[in-house]
């Protein structure tokens, strides 16, 4: 993400710090490996890595793996792939909060020894009652005044696995009357006898995020810890942890937490918990389902890293939450694909056309540009013959003057080919149209037409004998509307995916590779499916339509 925009207040803060003598700008991207990243994370990735690039600094990739119940190496691998795909490189090595488990423990011991932490036996329900409300102060835990010696003994016993999960926690001793509930003696360590994907069974106590996060930042020398707006109320606790440990632990930096508004898109789920529920309930075909707003899902659908980076640049960085129209993201994608996607012809709902005056068994090859916006890309050869397919919706037996496609007795131009006229309609016994008989004018060949004929309609088509069968997946929003107060699964769109089994595509697509993107003329942009596509199994995902409803200001 470029940081030159006036709307990027984070860059303004960094610029002021640099002007005041700060050097070696150091940021980090700290995902928890408990799911796949989504489009909201892309904004954070672009911001954190972009700030480092702009200010000649470095950006760490650090996995917040302090909750082994939900974490998995599958998620670690997917996150690294997503960051690389978006075009960013982190400062080596990859960091993990679990690298610092020993240091977290020493930090906790220091807080106990200085009288700033205590072991508490209250269960979660009692702790909630003692915490108070937004309008009423909390009450001190009956265990708050345990001696330092007793707290040290109990905390070591917690570490040694002598208590059951939930039996005891370590809490910071701050202020139960604070108007900020996050400062009312928050839990900083809990017991969890869970196998960790990196440290195995070495630990059975794990630090809470609000404790581990500032310490991790300080250990790594982070200068600007950029996070989303929901952590604004946690910043006093972030600062409290650093202030009470900085001198004793000799941290190389005093990090500064800065909050920005997270990305919220219309008709889009941006919650890993909800996305996991979609996966677990079988509503979608995995985390990379093309309907999912995960980065891997967007990639499989045909989105480009350039389009996502441009989108993040366009929306800017603000301090207030807002809802962004999904059409803005699609606009950025169209801008990219219009310039770079090759053009091909594909018929999604085939209707056979027999050109009765065209020679039987003759196939000629016509020239067609690959991309009109990139002349240097050259041209391709497409076969043309006596039998072709057109879209069913491009023909009407009877139509008014505003219908410029093919009708009985009417004429249209076939893209890159000839003008044809419909002479006869063939129907089955139930009255359904199954075939058209047409004639062509051989003097109207595209590129050498001297006939003087003018027609208003131009259709895409595919030659029948060389056409390849393809499966095309059409996608719509997963949600019928923006998330409301009820169960979001109630808003799932039952028609979010429609699979067309008998599409016809031009033969050049047999050479396509997984992930290749194309414009199917007049139908939109499509991508060769990264999971199922092969030369024998042509599967395409609908990426985005041709029509752009977003109006840039």
C-alpha positions in Angstrom: 0.0 0.0 0.0 1.4 3.4 -0.9 1.7 5.6 2.1 1.8 8.9 0.2 -2.0 9.4 0.5 -3.1 12.2 2.8 -5.7 9.9 4.3 -2.9 7.7 5.7 -2.7 9.1 9.2 -0.4 6.3 10.3 2.3 7.5 7.8 1.9 11.0 9.2 2.7 9.7 12.7 5.8 7.9 11.4 6.9 11.0 9.4 6.7 13.1 12.6 8.7 10.4 14.5 11.3 10.4 11.8 11.5 14.2 11.9 12.0 13.9 15.7 15.0 11.7 15.2 13.6 8.2 15.0 15.5 5.8 12.7 15.1 2.2 11.7 11.3 2.0 11.3 10.2 -1.5 12.1 6.6 -2.8 11.7 5.1 -6.3 11.9 2.1 -8.3 10.6 1.0 -10.6 13.5 -1.7 -13.0 12.4 -3.0 -15.8 14.6 -2.7 -19.2 12.8 -6.3 -20.2 13.6 -7.8 -19.8 10.1 -7.1 -18.5 6.6 -6.6 -14.8 6.0 -9.4 -12.8 4.4 -9.7 -9.5 2.5 -9.6 -7.5 5.7 -6.2 -9.0 6.5 -5.0 -7.9 3.0 -5.5 -4.3 4.1 -3.4 -4.9 7.2 -0.7 -6.7 5.1 -0.5 -3.9 2.6 -0.4 -1.3 5.3 2.3 -2.8 7.5 4.6 -4.0 4.7 3.9 -0.8 2.7 4.9 1.4 5.7 8.1 -0.5 6.0 8.9 -0.2 2.3 8.1 3.5 2.1 10.2 4.4 5.1 13.1 2.1 4.2 12.4 -0.1 7.2 11.6 -3.7 7.8 8.4 -5.7 8.5 8.3 -8.9 10.5 5.9 -11.7 9.9 5.0 -13.0 13.4 2.5 -15.7 14.2 0.6 -15.1 17.4 0.5 -18.8 18.3 -0.4 -18.5 22.0 -3.7 -20.4 21.9 -2.9 -24.0 20.8 -6.5 -25.1 21.0 -7.3 -23.3 17.7 -4.0 -23.2 15.8 -2.5 -25.5 13.1 0.5 -25.6 10.8 -2.0 -25.7 7.9 -2.9 -22.1 8.7 0.7 -21.1 9.1 1.5 -22.3 5.6 -1.5 -20.7 4.0 -0.7 -17.3 5.6 2.9 -17.3 4.3 1.6 -18.2 0.8 -0.9 -15.4 1.0 1.6 -12.8 2.0 4.0 -13.9 -0.8 1.2 -13.9 -3.3 0.3 -10.3 -2.5 3.8 -9.4 -3.4 5.5 -8.8 0.0 8.6 -10.2 1.7 9.1 -10.3 5.4 12.3 -9.8 7.4 13.8 -13.2 7.9 13.4 -15.3 9.9 9.7 -15.9 10.4 8.8 -15.0 14.0 6.5 -16.9 16.3 5.1 -15.7 19.7 6.0 -19.3 20.8 9.7 -18.4 20.3 9.3 -16.2 23.4 7.4 -18.5 25.8 10.5 -18.5 28.1 10.7 -14.7 28.1 7.0 -14.3 28.7 7.4 -16.5 31.7 10.3 -14.5 33.0 8.2 -11.3 32.5 5.4 -12.8 34.5 7.8 -13.7 37.3 9.0 -10.1 37.3 5.5 -8.8 37.7 4.8 -11.2 40.5 8.0 -10.2 42.3 7.3 -6.5 42.0 3.8 -7.0 43.3 2.1 -6.3 40.0 0.6 -9.8 39.4 -1.1 -12.5 41.4 -2.6 -16.0 41.1 -6.4 -16.0 41.2 -8.7 -19.0 41.9 -11.9 -17.4 40.8 -13.7 -19.2 38.0 -14.8 -17.4 34.8 -18.3 -16.7 36.1 -17.2 -15.3 39.4 -14.5 -13.2 37.7 -17.1 -11.8 35.5 -19.3 -10.8 38.5 -16.3 -9.2 40.3 -15.3 -7.3 37.2 -18.2 -4.8 37.4 -19.9 -3.0 34.5 -19.3 0.1 32.4 -21.0 2.2 35.0 -20.0 0.3 38.2 -16.5 -0.4 39.4 -15.3 -3.9 40.0 -14.4 -5.6 43.3 -11.0 -6.9 44.3 -10.5 -10.7 44.0 -10.3 -12.3 47.5 -6.9 -13.7 46.2 -5.5 -10.3 45.2 -3.4 -9.9 48.3 -1.6 -13.1 48.3 2.1 -12.8 49.2 4.8 -12.7 46.5 6.1 -16.0 47.8 2.7 -17.7 47.6 2.1 -16.3 44.1 5.5 -17.5 42.9 4.9 -21.0 44.3 1.4 -21.2 42.8 2.6 -19.9 39.4 5.4 -22.5 39.3 2.8 -25.2 40.1 0.6 -24.0 37.3 3.6 -24.3 35.0 4.4 -27.8 36.2 0.8 -29.0 35.4 -0.3 -29.4 39.0 -3.7 -27.8 38.5 -6.6 -28.5 36.0 -7.4 -26.3 33.2 -9.3 -23.2 34.5 -8.5 -23.9 38.1 -6.2 -20.9 38.4 -5.1 -17.9 36.3 -2.4 -15.3 36.7 -3.8 -11.7 36.7 -2.1 -8.4 36.4 -2.7 -6.2 39.5 -3.8 -2.8 38.1 -7.1 -1.1 39.2 -10.5 -2.7 39.6 -12.1 0.7 39.7 -10.7 1.8 36.3 -13.2 3.1 33.9 -11.4 1.0 31.3 -12.5 -2.6 32.0 -9.4 -3.9 30.3 -7.4 -2.6 33.2 -9.5 -4.3 35.9 -6.9 -6.9 36.8 -6.8 -8.7 33.4 -5.8 -12.3 33.1 -2.3 -12.6 31.6 -1.8 -16.4 31.9 -4.1 -19.4 31.8 -3.7 -23.1 32.2 -4.2 -25.1 29.0 -2.9 -28.7 28.8 -3.0 -28.7 25.0 -0.4 -29.9 22.6 1.2 -27.0 20.8 2.0 -27.3 17.1 5.6 -26.0 17.7 6.5 -26.5 21.3 4.7 -29.8 21.8 3.9 -30.6 25.4 6.7 -28.4 26.9 4.2 -25.8 28.3 0.8 -26.2 29.9 0.3 -22.5 30.6 0.0 -19.9 27.9 0.0 -16.1 27.9 -3.0 -14.1 26.9 -2.8 -12.0 23.7 -2.8 -8.7 25.5 0.2 -9.8 27.5 2.2 -11.6 24.7 1.6 -9.0 22.0 3.4 -5.9 23.6 6.2 -8.1 24.8 6.7 -9.7 21.4 6.7 -6.2 19.8 9.3 -5.0 22.3 11.5 -8.1 22.0 11.6 -7.7 18.2 12.4 -4.0 18.3 9.1 -3.0 16.7 8.7 0.8 16.5 5.1 1.1 15.3 2.6 -1.6 16.2 -0.3 -1.0 13.9 -3.6 -2.9 14.7 -7.3 -2.5 14.1 -9.6 -0.2 15.9 -11.1 -2.7 18.3 -7.8 -2.7 20.2 -7.9 1.0 21.0 -9.3 0.3 24.4 -6.6 -2.2 24.9 -3.8 0.3 24.3 -3.6 1.4 28.0 -2.9 -2.2 28.9 -0.4 -2.5 26.1 1.4 0.5 27.5 1.1 -0.7 31.1 2.8 -4.0 30.2 5.7 -2.3 28.5 6.1 0.4 31.2 6.4 -2.3 33.9 8.8 -4.5 32.1 11.0 -2.2 29.8 13.7 -1.4 32.3 14.1 -4.9 33.8 13.9 -6.8 30.5 16.1 -4.4 28.5 13.9 -4.4 25.5 15.5 -2.9 22.4 12.6 -0.6 21.6 9.6 1.1 23.2 6.9 0.2 20.6 3.9 2.5 19.9 0.5 1.0 19.3 -1.6 2.8 16.6 -5.1 1.8 15.6 -6.8 2.1 12.3 -10.3 1.1 11.0 -10.7 -2.4 9.9 -12.1 -3.2 6.5 -15.8 -4.0 6.3 -17.3 -4.9 2.9 -21.0 -5.0 1.9 -22.5 -8.6 1.8 -19.2 -10.0 3.0 -18.3 -12.0 6.1 -15.0 -10.8 7.5 -14.7 -12.9 10.7 -12.5 -15.9 10.9 -14.9 -17.5 13.4 -17.8 -17.2 10.9 -15.7 -18.2 7.9 -14.6 -21.3 9.8 -18.3 -22.0 10.5 -19.1 -21.8 6.8 -16.3 -24.4 6.2 -17.2 -26.7 9.0 -20.9 -26.7 8.1 -20.3 -27.6 4.5 -21.8 -24.4 3.1 -18.6 -23.8 1.1 -16.0 -26.1 -0.5 -13.2 -25.3 1.9 -11.4 -22.1 2.9 -10.4 -21.5 -0.8 -14.0 -21.7 -2.1 -14.2 -19.0 -4.8 -17.2 -17.5 -3.0 -15.1 -17.0 0.2 -13.6 -13.6 0.9 -10.4 -15.3 2.0 -7.3 -14.4 0.1 -7.0 -18.0 -1.1 -10.6 -17.9 -2.2 -10.2 -14.6 -4.1 -7.0 -16.1 -5.7 -8.9 -19.2 -6.8 -11.7 -17.1 -8.2 -9.3 -15.1 -10.3 -8.5 -12.0 -8.4 -5.0 -10.5 -8.9 -2.6 -9.3 -6.2 -2.3 -6.0 -8.1 -6.1 -5.5 -8.0 -6.2 -6.1 -4.2 -3.2 -3.8 -3.6 -4.9 -1.1 -5.7 -8.1 -1.5 -3.8 -6.3 -1.1 -0.4 -4.7 2.0 -1.8 -8.0 3.4 -3.0 -9.9 2.9 0.3 -7.1 4.6 2.3 -6.4 4.3 6.0 -8.8 6.0 8.4 -9.6 6.2 12.1 -13.3 5.6 11.9 -15.2 2.5 10.9 -17.1 2.5 7.7 -18.7 0.0 5.2 -17.1 -0.2 1.8 -19.1 -1.2 -1.2 -17.9 -4.5 -2.7 -18.3 -2.8 -6.1 -15.1 -0.8 -5.4 -13.1 -4.1 -5.1 -14.6 -5.4 -8.3 -13.8 -2.1 -10.0 -10.1 -2.5 -9.2 -10.2 -6.0 -10.5 -11.8 -5.0 -13.8 -9.3 -2.3 -14.3 -6.5 -4.8 -14.0 -8.1 -7.7 -16.0 -9.3 -5.3 -18.8 -5.6 -4.4 -19.4 -4.1 -7.8 -19.0 -6.6 -10.7 -19.5 -6.5 -12.5 -22.9 -9.8 -12.5 -24.8 -11.3 -15.9 -25.8 -14.7 -17.1 -26.9 -16.9 -19.3 -24.7 -20.6 -20.1 -25.0 -22.2 -20.8 -21.7 -25.7 -21.8 -22.9 -25.1 -23.3 -26.3 -27.5 -23.2 -29.3 -26.4 -24.9 -32.5 -26.3 -22.9 -35.7 -25.9 -24.6 -39.1 -24.7 -22.3 -41.8 -26.3 -24.1 -44.7 -24.4 -22.4 -47.5 -21.0 -22.9 -46.0 -19.0 -25.9 -47.4 -19.3 -29.1 -45.5 -16.1 -30.5 -43.9 -14.3 -27.1 -44.3 -12.6 -25.5 -41.4 -10.9 -22.1 -41.9 -8.9 -20.3 -39.3 -9.6 -16.6 -38.6 -7.4 -14.1 -36.9 -8.4 -12.6 -33.6 -6.6 -10.3 -31.2 -5.5 -11.6 -27.9 -6.1 -8.3 -26.1 -7.0 -5.0 -27.8 -5.4 -3.1 -25.0 -2.0 -4.8 -25.6 -1.2 -4.9 -29.3 2.2 -6.4 -28.5 0.4 -9.6 -27.3 -0.4 -10.3 -31.0 -3.2 -12.5 -32.3 -4.5 -16.0 -32.2 -6.2 -18.3 -34.7 -9.8 -19.5 -34.2 -11.5 -22.2 -36.2 -14.7 -21.4 -38.2 -16.9 -24.0 -39.9 -20.4 -24.9 -41.1 -21.7 -25.6 -37.5 -21.2 -23.2 -34.6 -22.6 -22.5 -31.2 -24.1 -19.2 -30.1 -25.7 -18.2 -26.8 -29.4 -19.2 -26.4 -30.2 -15.7 -25.2 -28.7 -14.2 -28.4 -31.7 -15.5 -30.5 -35.3 -14.6 -30.4 -37.8 -16.0 -32.9 -39.7 -12.7 -32.7 -38.3 -9.5 -31.3 -38.8 -5.7 -31.4 -36.6 -3.2 -33.1 -34.5 -2.7 -29.9 -33.3 -6.3 -30.0 -30.0 -6.1 -32.0 -29.0 -9.8 -31.8 -30.2 -12.6 -34.0 -33.8 -13.1 -34.9 -35.7 -15.0 -37.6 -35.0 -13.1 -40.9 -32.5 -10.9 -39.2 -28.7 -10.5 -39.6 -25.8 -10.2 -37.2 -22.1 -10.2 -37.4 -20.1 -13.1 -35.9 -17.1 -11.7 -34.0 -14.0 -12.0 -36.1 -16.0 -13.8 -38.9 -18.9 -13.1 -41.2 -22.4 -11.7 -41.3 -25.1 -14.4 -41.1 -28.9 -14.3 -41.6 -31.3 -16.6 -39.8 -33.6 -18.4 -42.3 -35.2 -21.3 -40.3 -35.8 -22.3 -36.7 -35.7 -26.1 -35.8 -37.7 -27.2 -32.8 -38.2 -30.4 -30.9 -41.6 -32.1 -30.3 -42.2 -29.9 -27.2 -41.6 -26.7 -29.1 -38.1 -25.9 -27.7 -35.7 -24.4 -30.2 -32.8 -26.8 -30.7 -31.1 -25.5 -33.9 -31.0 -22.5 -36.3 -30.4 -22.7 -40.0 -28.6 -19.6 -41.3 -26.7 -18.5 -44.4 -23.5 -16.4 -44.4 -22.3 -13.8 -46.8 -18.7 -14.7 -47.8 -17.9 -11.1 -48.8 -18.3 -9.9 -45.2 -15.3 -11.6 -43.7 -14.0 -9.6 -40.8 -10.9 -7.6 -41.7 -11.6 -7.7 -45.5 -15.3 -6.8 -45.7 -16.0 -4.6 -48.7 -19.7 -5.5 -48.9 -20.9 -2.2 -47.4 -23.4 -4.1 -45.2 -24.2 -2.6 -41.8 -25.6 -4.6 -38.9 -26.0 -3.5 -35.3 -25.4 -6.7 -33.5 -22.2 -8.7 -33.0 -22.2 -12.1 -31.4 -19.5 -14.3 -29.9 -19.6 -18.0 -31.0 -17.6 -21.2 -31.0 -17.0 -23.6 -33.9 -18.9 -26.8 -33.1 -16.5 -29.6 -34.2 -13.4 -28.3 -32.5 -15.2 -26.8 -29.4 -14.2 -28.1 -26.0 -16.6 -29.0 -23.3 -16.2 -27.0 -20.1 -17.8 -26.6 -16.7 -18.3 -23.0 -15.6 -19.1 -22.0 -12.1 -21.1 -18.8 -11.7 -20.8 -17.0 -8.4 -22.9 -14.5 -6.5 -22.6 -13.1 -3.0 -22.6 -15.6 -0.2 -24.9 -13.4 1.8 -28.3 -12.1 0.5 -27.7 -8.9 2.5 -25.3 -7.4 5.0 -25.0 -9.2 8.3 -27.8 -8.4 10.7 -28.3 -9.2 14.3 -29.4 -12.8 13.8 -27.6 -15.9 12.8 -25.6 -15.0 9.7 -26.1 -18.4 8.2 -29.8 -17.4 7.8 -28.6 -14.8 5.3 -26.6 -17.3 3.1 -27.6 -17.0 -0.5 -28.8 -20.5 -1.8 -28.0 -19.4 -5.3 -24.5 -18.2 -4.5 -23.1 -20.8 -6.9 -24.6 -22.1 -10.1 -22.7 -24.8 -12.1 -23.1 -24.9 -15.9 -22.0 -28.4 -17.1 -22.2 -28.2 -20.9 -20.5 -25.0 -21.9 -18.5 -24.8 -25.2 -15.1 -23.0 -25.4 -12.6 -22.4 -28.1 -9.8 -25.0 -28.4 -7.0 -22.7 -27.4 -8.2 -23.1 -23.8 -6.9 -26.7 -23.7 -3.5 -25.1 -23.2 -4.6 -23.0 -20.2 -2.9 -23.5 -16.8 -4.4 -23.5 -13.4 -5.0 -19.9 -12.3 -5.0 -18.4 -15.8 -7.5 -15.6 -16.2 -9.4 -14.8 -19.4 -12.2 -12.5 -20.6 -14.9 -14.6 -22.1 -16.1 -12.2 -24.7 -19.5 -10.6 -23.7 -19.7 -13.0 -20.7 -17.2 -11.6 -18.2 -13.9 -12.6 -16.7 -13.1 -16.2 -15.7 -10.3 -18.1 -14.2 -9.1 -21.7 -14.7 -9.8 -23.4 -11.4 -6.7 -23.9 -9.3 -8.0 -27.1 -7.7 -9.8 -29.0 -10.5 -8.7 -27.6 -13.8 -6.7 -29.8 -16.2 -6.5 -30.2 -20.0 -9.0 -33.1 -19.8 -11.3 -31.3 -17.2 -11.8 -27.7 -18.1 -13.3 -26.0 -15.0 -13.6 -22.2 -14.9 -14.7 -19.9 -12.1 -16.6 -16.7 -12.8 -14.3 -13.9 -11.6 -16.2 -10.7 -12.2 -18.8 -9.4 -14.7 -17.9 -6.9 -17.5 -20.3 -4.3 -16.1 -18.9 -1.8 -13.6 -21.3 -0.2 -11.2 -18.7 1.6 -9.2 -18.3 5.3 -9.9 -15.0 6.8 -8.7 -15.4 10.2 -7.2 
